[in-house]
Amino acid sequence: MPIVRTFRTYRTRDLPHDLLAGLTVSVVDLPQSMAFAVIAGVPPVYGLYTAIFLAFLGALFTSSRFLSVGPTNTQSLLIAATVSRLTHDPEVYVQLVIALAFVKGAIQLVFAAVRMGQFVRYVSATVMVGFTAGAGVLIFAEQVPNFLGFARSHGGAEHLPGVLDVFRDVAAHVADINPHAVLLGAGSLTVMLVLRRVSEVLPGPLIAVGLSALVVANAGWTDVAIVGALPEGLPAVQLPHLDLPIVEKLLPGALALALLGMLESVAIAKSIAHKTGQRIDADQEFFGQGFANLVGALFQSMPGSGSFSRTALQYTVGARTRVASLFTAFANAVFFLALAPLAYHIPLASLAAILFYVAYKLIDGRAIWRIVRSSRADAVVALVTLASALLLPLTYAIYVGIFLNIALYLKRASQLHLLHMEPISAAGFREHPVAPGDEPEDDILILHLEGDLFFGIADELEDRLRAIEAGPTQVVIFRLKRTHSIDASILFVLDRFVGRMHEGDRHVLMCGVPAGARRAMRGFGLEERIGRDNLWDAVPDTFTTTRAALKHARALIGKRSAPDAFLGAGI
């Protein structure tokens, strides 16, 4: 249980940093959570329940020290898409949303039990650099309307993809810019930057929003958008209403929420870990997210996951451990129950200023430049992921990055590594690459295959072997010692090649065969087709099995030549 390990090693000097980070995130969390509840189609109070309970429960089991769990934009949109198709009754709608959180949590716990977290390893550091930069730009763009003092219109028929819609909105509302909001936002940003230069310990964001709230309360600026009154009362523990028909209806949406929420959370945790060096355990994240959603549903919470903006804010303002998330949960509860009047006058423009600073810290221009200079393929992955984050839903950017990463890896891995080996002494052999169309025409041909023998190279290997068949070669020896794996596509290619060679009364031998490849050949039937006497398993000594295979090949075709003089040693 990660929280137990944290408390066992907790240092007193970390307490003020975690407390201030928790309080600062709470100030941003409350209005965000209410907005996300509205997106999900439920009353704002359910967003606050989620902010309180999921922040607390998520901190207990997450493998990241900084991941802030709660309602998120993506999850809220998926909630609305899932439940709006099932009912239009407001009370039933709320109950289905809570049941959806329970089912989602159960699915994630099952995924943790079968250790599906291993699949998120395909989210590379290059993808994360592009994703993080794109998220930073998005956070900045999404907060521009709040900073300028007008509400988003979200386009309608004129809706543009991604960040372009924000720019369209800003251009359409130039006349609605509120000078008071801009003054409060700019003042808050100035306070944060000045205090940051004075001392990193000072809670700049918290002081900035406090001062801006005092200005709004005393200046009588009623035209400024503020947090407003918070609802009252915590929910009683209640088991969601679930039966088989409801579970069947919610299952597709719950599965999407579970997978996307997990991918979001791990991506966010990895983006912060990229800066801190912490190792993220994906299976632990599956369990932590599942536990938080399932138990949170008992407290009337809607589905949630890791939040990029809150996690980044928590990290940037100086959190040291997961205890900061516990303080966020407690602060959310305290604000919710007792201190609502103090939060009433906080202007949204000041919260936008805080998120501007967070966005700036997320864009690692130096890392992007280093990637661009070092590798063209990685540069494509990072820049396409960044562009996808700006023009597509943020979660899709991860899929684009992962797909592109795997596609480029497969392209690199699909290069056939084929070497021609020639005996030069009793000590070893000379190796040199074989270019397509330049296949050797020796009576006995030793071909060394390297790397992963998988479907990506099957067609090229087949073409190269057909070219060899057309020549005078009587025996082909495959050396497999430096191969990592072999799949069915390659086994089919080799099986066909062996069959055609045998039809011409020619031979195929294999030496240095790894244990895994030998098992695969045996199961496929290729071992029997080649003949056990024509296969030599890999041994630690260099070229021992190659010399044995070459001696056997010469015996098969009755050839004697000068190289026999040095084949005796070590055989």
C-alpha positions as CSV (number, residue, x, y, z in Angstrom):
1,M,0.0,0.0,0.0
2,P,1.9,3.1,-1.2
3,I,0.5,5.5,1.3
4,V,1.8,3.3,4.2
5,R,5.3,3.4,2.7
6,T,5.0,7.1,2.3
7,F,4.1,7.6,6.0
8,R,6.9,5.3,7.2
9,T,9.5,7.4,5.5
10,Y,7.8,10.8,5.7
11,R,10.0,13.8,6.6
12,T,8.7,16.7,8.6
13,R,10.4,19.2,6.3
14,D,8.1,18.0,3.5
15,L,4.9,18.9,5.4
16,P,4.7,22.6,4.6
17,H,5.4,21.9,0.9
18,D,2.7,19.2,0.7
19,L,0.2,21.4,2.7
20,L,0.7,24.4,0.5
21,A,0.5,22.4,-2.7
22,G,-2.7,20.7,-1.5
23,L,-4.3,24.0,-0.6
24,T,-3.3,25.5,-3.9
25,V,-4.7,22.6,-6.0
26,S,-7.9,22.7,-3.9
27,V,-8.5,26.3,-5.0
28,V,-8.3,25.3,-8.6
29,D,-10.1,21.9,-8.1
30,L,-13.4,23.2,-6.7
31,P,-14.5,25.4,-9.7
32,Q,-13.1,22.9,-12.2
33,S,-15.0,20.0,-10.6
34,M,-18.3,21.8,-10.7
35,A,-17.7,22.6,-14.4
36,F,-16.9,19.0,-15.2
37,A,-20.1,17.9,-13.5
38,V,-22.1,20.2,-15.7
39,I,-20.3,18.7,-18.8
40,A,-21.3,15.2,-17.5
41,G,-24.9,16.3,-17.2
42,V,-25.2,16.1,-13.4
43,P,-25.7,18.9,-10.8
44,P,-22.4,20.6,-9.8
45,V,-22.5,19.1,-6.3
46,Y,-21.5,15.7,-7.7
47,G,-18.4,17.2,-9.2
48,L,-17.5,18.4,-5.7
49,Y,-18.2,15.0,-4.2
50,T,-15.8,13.5,-6.8
51,A,-13.1,16.1,-6.0
52,I,-13.2,15.2,-2.3
53,F,-13.5,11.4,-2.3
54,L,-11.5,10.5,-5.5
55,A,-8.6,12.8,-4.5
56,F,-8.4,11.0,-1.1
57,L,-8.9,7.4,-2.4
58,G,-6.7,7.9,-5.4
59,A,-3.8,9.0,-3.2
60,L,-3.8,5.8,-1.3
61,F,-2.8,3.4,-4.1
62,T,-1.5,5.4,-7.0
63,S,2.2,4.7,-7.9
64,S,2.8,8.3,-8.7
65,R,3.6,10.7,-5.9
66,F,2.0,13.6,-7.7
67,L,-1.0,12.2,-9.6
68,S,-4.2,14.2,-8.6
69,V,-7.3,12.1,-9.1
70,G,-10.8,13.5,-9.6
71,P,-13.3,14.6,-12.3
72,T,-11.8,15.4,-15.7
73,N,-12.9,16.8,-19.0
74,T,-12.5,13.6,-21.0
75,Q,-14.2,11.4,-18.5
76,S,-17.1,13.9,-18.2
77,L,-17.7,13.9,-21.9
78,L,-17.7,10.1,-22.0
79,I,-20.1,10.0,-19.1
80,A,-22.5,12.2,-20.9
81,A,-22.2,10.2,-24.2
82,T,-22.8,7.0,-22.3
83,V,-25.7,7.9,-20.0
84,S,-27.6,10.4,-22.2
85,R,-28.5,7.5,-24.5
86,L,-30.1,5.6,-21.7
87,T,-32.5,8.1,-20.0
88,H,-33.7,11.7,-19.8
89,D,-35.0,11.5,-16.3
90,P,-32.7,13.7,-14.1
91,E,-32.9,11.4,-11.1
92,V,-32.3,8.2,-13.0
93,Y,-29.5,9.9,-14.9
94,V,-27.7,10.7,-11.7
95,Q,-28.1,7.2,-10.4
96,L,-26.7,5.8,-13.7
97,V,-23.7,8.0,-13.5
98,I,-22.9,6.8,-10.0
99,A,-23.5,3.2,-11.1
100,L,-21.2,3.8,-14.1
101,A,-18.4,4.8,-11.7
102,F,-18.9,1.6,-9.8
103,V,-18.8,-0.6,-12.9
104,K,-15.8,1.3,-14.3
105,G,-13.9,0.7,-11.0
106,A,-14.7,-3.0,-11.0
107,I,-13.4,-3.3,-14.6
108,Q,-10.1,-1.6,-13.7
109,L,-9.7,-3.9,-10.7
110,V,-10.1,-6.9,-13.0
111,F,-7.5,-5.4,-15.4
112,A,-5.1,-4.9,-12.5
113,A,-5.6,-8.6,-11.4
114,V,-4.7,-9.9,-14.9
115,R,-1.8,-7.4,-15.1
116,M,-2.9,-5.5,-18.2
117,G,-0.8,-2.5,-17.2
118,Q,2.1,-3.9,-19.2
119,F,0.5,-2.6,-22.4
120,V,1.0,1.0,-21.4
121,R,4.8,0.5,-21.7
122,Y,4.3,1.5,-25.4
123,V,3.8,5.1,-24.3
124,S,7.4,6.2,-24.9
125,A,9.3,9.2,-23.5
126,T,9.1,10.8,-27.0
127,V,5.3,10.5,-27.1
128,M,5.2,12.0,-23.6
129,V,7.3,15.0,-24.5
130,G,4.9,15.8,-27.4
131,F,1.8,15.0,-25.4
132,T,2.9,17.2,-22.5
133,A,3.8,20.1,-24.7
134,G,0.4,19.8,-26.5
135,A,-1.4,19.6,-23.1
136,G,0.4,22.8,-22.0
137,V,-0.7,24.7,-25.1
138,L,-4.2,23.4,-24.6
139,I,-4.3,24.4,-20.9
140,F,-3.1,27.9,-21.9
141,A,-5.6,28.2,-24.8
142,E,-8.6,26.9,-22.8
143,Q,-7.9,29.5,-20.0
144,V,-7.7,32.5,-22.3
145,P,-11.5,33.2,-22.3
146,N,-11.5,33.1,-18.4
147,F,-8.5,35.4,-18.3
148,L,-10.2,37.9,-20.7
149,G,-13.5,37.7,-18.8
150,F,-15.9,36.0,-21.2
151,A,-17.6,32.6,-21.4
152,R,-16.9,30.1,-24.1
153,S,-19.6,29.6,-26.8
154,H,-18.3,26.3,-28.1
155,G,-18.9,27.0,-31.7
156,G,-22.1,25.1,-32.7
157,A,-22.1,24.7,-36.5
158,E,-18.9,26.8,-36.7
159,H,-17.0,24.5,-34.3
160,L,-13.4,24.0,-35.3
161,P,-11.1,21.2,-34.2
162,G,-9.1,21.4,-31.0
163,V,-7.3,24.6,-30.1
164,L,-8.5,26.3,-33.2
165,D,-12.0,26.6,-31.7
166,V,-10.6,28.5,-28.8
167,F,-8.9,31.0,-31.1
168,R,-12.2,31.3,-33.1
169,D,-14.0,32.0,-29.8
170,V,-11.5,34.7,-28.7
171,A,-11.8,36.4,-32.1
172,A,-15.6,36.4,-31.9
173,H,-15.6,37.9,-28.4
174,V,-13.0,40.7,-28.7
175,A,-15.8,43.2,-27.9
176,D,-16.6,41.3,-24.7
177,I,-13.2,41.4,-23.1
178,N,-13.6,42.5,-19.5
179,P,-10.8,45.0,-18.4
180,H,-11.4,44.1,-14.7
181,A,-10.9,40.4,-15.4
182,V,-7.7,41.1,-17.4
183,L,-6.4,43.3,-14.6
184,L,-7.1,40.6,-12.0
185,G,-5.5,37.9,-14.1
186,A,-2.4,40.0,-15.0
187,G,-2.1,41.1,-11.4
188,S,-2.3,37.5,-10.2
189,L,0.3,36.4,-12.7
190,T,2.6,39.2,-11.7
191,V,2.3,38.3,-8.0
192,M,3.2,34.7,-8.7
193,L,6.2,35.5,-10.8
194,V,7.5,38.1,-8.3
195,L,7.1,35.7,-5.3
196,R,8.7,32.9,-7.3
197,R,11.8,35.0,-7.7
198,V,11.8,36.0,-4.0
199,S,11.4,32.4,-2.7
200,E,10.2,29.1,-4.1
201,V,8.7,28.3,-0.7
202,L,6.2,31.2,-0.8
203,P,2.7,30.0,-2.0
204,G,2.5,32.4,-4.9
205,P,-0.7,31.0,-6.4
206,L,-2.5,30.8,-3.1
207,I,-1.5,34.4,-2.2
208,A,-2.5,35.6,-5.7
209,V,-6.0,34.2,-5.6
210,G,-6.5,35.4,-2.0
211,L,-5.5,39.0,-3.0
212,S,-7.7,38.9,-6.1
213,A,-10.6,37.7,-4.1
214,L,-10.1,40.6,-1.6
215,V,-10.1,43.1,-4.6
216,V,-13.3,41.7,-6.0
217,A,-15.0,41.7,-2.6
218,N,-14.1,45.3,-1.8
219,A,-14.1,47.0,-5.2
220,G,-17.6,46.0,-6.1
221,W,-16.7,44.5,-9.5
222,T,-19.9,42.6,-10.1
223,D,-19.1,42.1,-13.8
224,V,-16.2,39.6,-13.0
225,A,-16.9,35.9,-13.2
226,I,-16.3,34.3,-9.8
227,V,-16.4,30.9,-8.1
228,G,-19.7,31.8,-6.4
229,A,-21.6,30.0,-3.6
230,L,-20.8,26.4,-2.9
231,P,-23.5,23.8,-2.1
232,E,-23.7,22.3,1.3
233,G,-23.6,18.8,2.9
234,L,-21.7,15.6,2.3
235,P,-23.5,12.5,1.0
236,A,-24.3,9.4,3.0
237,V,-22.8,6.1,2.0
238,Q,-25.1,4.4,-0.4
239,L,-24.6,1.4,-2.7
240,P,-25.4,2.2,-6.3
241,H,-28.5,0.5,-7.7
242,L,-27.2,-2.2,-10.0
243,D,-28.8,-5.2,-11.7
244,L,-27.8,-7.2,-14.8
245,P,-29.7,-5.2,-17.4
246,I,-28.2,-1.9,-16.0
247,V,-24.7,-3.4,-16.0
248,E,-25.2,-4.6,-19.6
249,K,-26.2,-1.1,-20.7
250,L,-23.4,0.6,-18.9
251,L,-20.6,-2.0,-19.8
252,P,-19.5,-0.5,-23.2
253,G,-19.2,3.0,-21.7
254,A,-17.6,1.8,-18.5
255,L,-15.0,-0.1,-20.6
256,A,-14.2,3.0,-22.6
257,L,-13.9,5.0,-19.4
258,A,-11.7,2.4,-17.8
259,L,-9.3,2.2,-20.7
260,L,-9.1,5.9,-21.5
261,G,-9.0,6.9,-17.8
262,M,-6.1,4.5,-17.3
263,L,-4.3,5.7,-20.3
264,E,-4.8,9.3,-19.2
265,S,-3.6,8.6,-15.7
266,V,-0.5,6.7,-16.7
267,A,0.3,9.2,-19.4
268,I,0.0,12.1,-16.9
269,A,2.0,10.2,-14.2
270,K,4.7,9.3,-16.8
271,S,4.9,12.9,-18.0
272,I,5.7,14.1,-14.5
273,A,8.0,11.0,-13.9
274,H,9.9,12.1,-17.0
275,K,10.9,15.2,-15.0
276,T,11.4,13.4,-11.6
277,G,12.8,10.1,-12.7
278,Q,10.2,8.2,-10.6
279,R,9.2,4.7,-12.0
280,I,5.4,4.3,-12.7
281,D,3.9,0.9,-12.1
282,A,1.0,0.7,-14.5
283,D,-0.7,-2.3,-12.8
284,Q,-0.6,-0.4,-9.5
285,E,-2.2,2.6,-11.3
286,F,-5.0,0.2,-12.6
287,F,-5.6,-0.9,-9.1
288,G,-5.5,2.6,-7.6
289,Q,-7.9,4.0,-10.2
290,G,-10.2,1.0,-9.9
291,F,-10.3,1.3,-6.1
292,A,-10.9,5.0,-6.1
293,N,-13.8,4.8,-8.6
294,L,-15.5,1.8,-7.1
295,V,-15.3,3.1,-3.4
296,G,-16.0,6.6,-4.6
297,A,-19.3,5.5,-6.1
298,L,-20.4,4.6,-2.6
299,F,-20.1,8.3,-1.8
300,Q,-22.0,9.5,-4.8
301,S,-19.0,10.3,-6.9
302,M,-19.0,10.2,-10.7
303,P,-16.3,8.5,-12.7
304,G,-12.9,10.2,-12.6
305,S,-9.2,9.7,-13.3
306,G,-5.9,11.6,-13.2
307,S,-6.1,15.3,-14.0
308,F,-3.4,16.8,-16.1
309,S,-3.8,20.4,-15.0
310,R,-4.2,19.6,-11.3
311,T,-1.3,17.1,-11.3
312,A,1.0,19.6,-13.1
313,L,-0.1,22.3,-10.7
314,Q,0.5,20.1,-7.7
315,Y,4.0,19.3,-9.0
316,T,4.9,22.8,-10.0
317,V,3.9,24.5,-6.7
318,G,6.3,22.2,-4.8
319,A,4.5,19.0,-3.6
320,R,6.9,16.5,-2.3
321,T,4.8,13.3,-1.7
322,R,1.3,11.9,-2.2
323,V,0.3,13.5,1.1
324,A,-0.3,16.6,-1.0
325,S,-3.3,14.9,-2.6
326,L,-4.6,14.0,0.9
327,F,-4.4,17.7,1.8
328,T,-6.2,18.5,-1.4
329,A,-9.1,16.2,-0.5
330,F,-9.3,17.6,3.1
331,A,-9.1,21.1,1.8
332,N,-11.9,20.4,-0.7
333,A,-14.0,19.0,2.1
334,V,-13.3,22.0,4.4
335,F,-14.0,24.6,1.7
336,F,-17.1,22.6,0.8
337,L,-18.4,22.4,4.4
338,A,-17.2,25.5,6.2
339,L,-15.3,28.0,4.2
340,A,-17.6,28.6,1.2
341,P,-17.9,32.4,1.9
342,L,-14.1,32.8,1.7
343,A,-14.0,31.1,-1.7
344,Y,-17.1,33.0,-3.0
345,H,-15.2,36.0,-4.5
346,I,-12.3,34.2,-6.1
347,P,-12.3,35.4,-9.8
348,L,-11.9,32.8,-12.6
349,A,-9.4,35.1,-14.2
350,S,-7.0,34.5,-11.3
351,L,-7.4,30.8,-11.7
352,A,-6.6,31.2,-15.4
353,A,-3.4,33.0,-14.5
354,I,-2.3,30.1,-12.3
355,L,-2.9,27.7,-15.1
356,F,-1.0,29.9,-17.5
357,Y,2.0,29.4,-15.3
358,V,1.4,25.6,-15.2
359,A,1.1,25.5,-19.0
360,Y,4.4,27.3,-19.4
361,K,6.2,24.7,-17.1
362,L,4.7,21.8,-19.2
363,I,6.2,22.9,-22.5
364,D,9.8,21.6,-22.5
365,G,11.2,23.3,-25.6
366,R,14.7,22.1,-24.9
367,A,13.6,18.4,-24.8
368,I,11.8,18.8,-28.1
369,W,14.8,20.5,-29.7
370,R,17.1,17.7,-28.5
371,I,14.7,15.1,-30.0
372,V,14.6,16.9,-33.3
373,R,18.4,17.1,-33.5
374,S,19.0,13.5,-32.5
375,S,16.5,11.4,-34.4
376,R,14.2,12.1,-37.4
377,A,11.8,9.3,-36.5
378,D,11.5,10.4,-32.8
379,A,11.0,14.0,-34.0
380,V,8.1,12.9,-36.2
381,V,6.5,11.1,-33.2
382,A,6.9,14.0,-30.8
383,L,5.7,16.7,-33.3
384,V,2.8,14.7,-34.6
385,T,1.7,13.8,-31.1
386,L,1.9,17.5,-30.2
387,A,-0.1,18.5,-33.3
388,S,-2.7,15.8,-32.5
389,A,-3.1,17.1,-28.9
390,L,-3.9,20.5,-30.4
391,L,-6.3,19.4,-33.1
392,L,-7.9,16.2,-31.7
393,P,-9.3,15.3,-28.3
394,L,-6.3,15.1,-25.9
395,T,-6.7,11.4,-25.2
396,Y,-6.6,10.6,-29.0
397,A,-3.2,12.3,-29.1
398,I,-1.8,9.4,-27.0
399,Y,-3.3,6.9,-29.4
400,V,-1.8,8.7,-32.4
401,G,1.6,8.8,-30.6
402,I,1.6,5.2,-29.6
403,F,0.4,4.0,-33.1
404,L,3.1,6.1,-34.8
405,N,5.8,4.9,-32.4
406,I,4.9,1.3,-33.0
407,A,4.6,1.8,-36.8
408,L,8.1,3.4,-36.9
409,Y,9.5,0.6,-34.7
410,L,8.0,-2.1,-37.0
411,K,9.5,-0.3,-40.0
412,R,12.9,-0.4,-38.4
413,A,12.5,-4.0,-37.1
414,S,11.3,-5.1,-40.6
415,Q,14.7,-4.7,-42.1
416,L,16.1,-8.2,-42.9
417,H,19.6,-8.7,-41.4
418,L,21.1,-11.4,-43.6
419,L,24.9,-12.0,-43.6
420,H,27.0,-14.4,-45.7
421,M,29.6,-16.3,-43.7
422,E,32.8,-17.7,-45.2
423,P,35.4,-19.9,-43.4
424,I,38.8,-18.2,-43.1
425,S,40.6,-20.3,-40.5
426,A,40.1,-22.8,-37.7
427,A,39.3,-19.9,-35.4
428,G,36.3,-18.5,-37.2
429,F,34.5,-17.1,-40.2
430,R,34.2,-13.9,-42.1
431,E,30.8,-12.2,-42.3
432,H,29.6,-9.7,-44.8
433,P,26.1,-8.4,-45.8
434,V,24.2,-9.8,-48.7
435,A,22.6,-7.2,-50.9
436,P,19.3,-8.0,-52.6
437,G,20.0,-9.3,-56.1
438,D,23.6,-10.2,-55.2
439,E,23.0,-13.6,-53.6
440,P,26.2,-15.8,-53.5
441,E,26.3,-18.9,-55.7
442,D,28.5,-21.2,-53.6
443,D,27.8,-24.9,-53.5
444,I,27.5,-24.6,-49.7
445,L,26.0,-21.3,-48.5
446,I,26.1,-20.2,-44.8
447,L,23.5,-17.5,-44.1
448,H,23.5,-15.8,-40.7
449,L,20.1,-14.4,-39.6
450,E,19.9,-11.8,-36.8
451,G,17.3,-10.1,-34.7
452,D,13.6,-10.9,-34.5
453,L,12.3,-13.2,-37.2
454,F,8.7,-12.1,-37.5
455,F,6.0,-11.4,-40.1
456,G,7.5,-8.0,-41.0
457,I,10.5,-9.6,-42.8
458,A,8.6,-12.6,-44.1
459,D,8.1,-11.3,-47.7
460,E,11.6,-10.1,-48.1
461,L,13.1,-13.3,-46.7
462,E,10.9,-15.3,-49.1
463,D,12.1,-13.3,-52.1
464,R,15.8,-13.7,-51.1
465,L,15.4,-17.4,-50.6
466,R,13.8,-17.9,-54.0
467,A,16.7,-16.0,-55.6
468,I,19.1,-18.5,-53.9
469,E,17.0,-21.5,-55.1
470,A,17.5,-20.3,-58.7
471,G,21.3,-20.6,-58.3
472,P,23.6,-23.6,-58.0
473,T,23.7,-23.8,-54.2
474,Q,23.3,-27.4,-53.0
475,V,23.3,-26.9,-49.2
476,V,22.0,-23.8,-47.3
477,I,23.1,-23.5,-43.7
478,F,21.1,-21.1,-41.6
479,R,22.9,-19.8,-38.5
480,L,20.3,-18.6,-35.9
481,K,22.5,-17.9,-32.8
482,R,21.8,-14.2,-32.7
483,T,18.1,-14.4,-33.4
484,H,15.7,-13.4,-30.6
485,S,12.4,-15.0,-31.7
486,I,10.7,-16.7,-34.6
487,D,7.0,-16.5,-35.5
488,A,4.7,-18.6,-37.6
489,S,5.0,-16.4,-40.7
490,I,8.8,-17.1,-40.8
491,L,8.2,-20.8,-40.1
492,F,5.9,-20.9,-43.1
493,V,8.5,-19.3,-45.3
494,L,11.2,-21.7,-44.1
495,D,8.9,-24.7,-44.5
496,R,8.2,-23.8,-48.1
497,F,11.9,-23.2,-48.8
498,V,12.9,-26.6,-47.3
499,G,10.2,-28.3,-49.3
500,R,11.4,-26.8,-52.6
501,M,15.0,-27.6,-51.7
502,H,14.2,-31.2,-51.0
503,E,12.3,-31.5,-54.3
504,G,15.6,-30.6,-56.1
505,D,17.5,-33.1,-54.0
506,R,19.2,-30.3,-52.1
507,H,19.6,-29.7,-48.4
508,V,18.8,-27.2,-45.6
509,L,20.7,-27.3,-42.3
510,M,20.4,-25.1,-39.2
511,C,23.0,-24.4,-36.5
512,G,23.2,-22.3,-33.4
513,V,19.4,-22.8,-32.9
514,P,18.2,-21.1,-29.7
515,A,16.0,-23.2,-27.4
516,G,12.9,-21.1,-28.1
517,A,13.3,-21.4,-31.8
518,R,13.8,-25.1,-31.5
519,R,10.6,-25.5,-29.6
520,A,8.7,-23.5,-32.2
521,M,10.1,-25.6,-35.0
522,R,9.2,-28.8,-33.3
523,G,5.7,-27.7,-32.6
524,F,5.3,-26.4,-36.2
525,G,6.7,-29.7,-37.7
526,L,9.7,-28.0,-39.3
527,E,12.1,-30.0,-37.1
528,E,10.9,-33.2,-38.6
529,R,10.8,-31.8,-42.1
530,I,14.5,-30.7,-41.9
531,G,15.6,-33.8,-39.9
532,R,17.0,-33.8,-36.4
533,D,20.4,-34.8,-37.7
534,N,20.5,-31.5,-39.6
535,L,19.8,-29.2,-36.6
536,W,22.4,-28.1,-34.0
537,D,21.3,-26.3,-30.9
538,A,23.1,-23.2,-29.8
539,V,26.1,-23.6,-27.5
540,P,28.3,-21.1,-25.6
541,D,31.4,-21.7,-27.8
542,T,31.7,-19.5,-30.8
543,F,31.2,-21.1,-34.3
544,T,31.4,-24.7,-32.9
545,T,28.0,-25.6,-34.3
546,T,28.7,-23.7,-37.5
547,R,31.9,-25.8,-38.2
548,A,29.9,-28.9,-37.4
549,A,27.2,-28.0,-39.9
550,L,29.7,-27.1,-42.6
551,K,31.5,-30.5,-42.1
552,H,28.1,-32.2,-42.4
553,A,27.2,-30.2,-45.5
554,R,30.5,-31.2,-47.2
555,A,29.8,-34.9,-46.4
556,L,26.3,-34.6,-47.8
557,I,27.5,-33.5,-51.2
558,G,30.8,-35.5,-51.1
559,K,33.0,-32.4,-51.4
560,R,36.5,-32.1,-50.1
561,S,38.5,-29.0,-50.3
562,A,41.1,-26.9,-48.6
563,P,38.9,-25.6,-45.8
564,D,38.6,-29.2,-44.5
565,A,42.1,-28.9,-43.1
566,F,41.0,-26.4,-40.4
567,L,37.5,-27.9,-39.8
568,G,38.8,-30.6,-37.5
569,A,39.7,-28.4,-34.6
570,G,36.9,-28.1,-32.0
571,I,34.5,-30.6,-33.7
